[in-house]
Structure formats: structure tokens, C-alpha cells
Amino acid sequence: MAREYFPVLLLLGFVVMNAVLIIGVSALTIRKRPTPVKRAAYESGIPAIGDARERFSVAFYMIAMLFIIFDIETVFMIPWAAAFRQLSCSAELVGGMCPAGSTSFFGLGEMLIFMAILVVGFVYVWKKGALRWD
């Protein structure tokens, strides 16, 4: 069982070692010459306007939460797509294909139900006015 996880642990060790090495090398080679221009906030080539602790509208946070919720929900489609052939076949797969006459609606049906729930949630949020930016 430990042999199965060895490549994952090796990759994890490489990633951690690489991160430590990059941070260490940059800390050793940096030239510290702070100037007012270097300390100024910079965002996409536009000088900063106003205070960083400015209050945002609740609508901004509602849109952000809805985006995250719908984005996470759509991630569930990836494992479904990977297992679609198995889910849509009522018999054992033969050579990666479903035998003739043994296809089923289950795989597609469960995703259609999932999508319907997402659409109902989206319509509810839309009707409540959470997507309006006034």
C-alpha cells in the first residue's frame, strides 16, 4: 500500500522543496532599496485612488458568493463526465464500450436533474434581485 502513495509523496516533497528553494534564493539575492515609488500601491497600471479599507456594497459580496457556489457546483460535472460510460450502461463495459441494447438513461438523467436544480437556484436568485447591480 505504501508503494501506491510513493509517487504522490515524491511529488509533494518536490513541490515543498522547490517552494522553499525559490523563497530562499529570492531572499538571499534581493537588493533592498525601497523608494516611495516602489512602496506605492499599484494595480493594473492604474494609480491607487482612495483608501484600501473602503466599504463595499453587499451586492458585491452576494455576486461573489453566488459565483463561488455555481463554480463549485459545476466542478461536480468533471467526475460525472469521466464515469459517463459506466453510468449509462446497464451491463458490464466490454472494451470500454457499452454492449448493444444495454444503454440506460441513468447517467444522463442524473446530470439533467443536477442541472435542473442549478437552473432553479439560478432563477430563484435572479427573481430575488441578487444579481441586480444598483
Secondary structure, DSSP 8 states (H G I E B T S, - for coil): -HHHHHHHHHHHHHHHHHHHHHHHHHHHH------HHHHS-EETTEE--S-TT----HHHHHHHHHHHHHHHHHHTHHHHHHTHHHHTBSS--BTTB--TT-B-SHHHHHHHHHHHHHHHHHHHHHHHTTT---
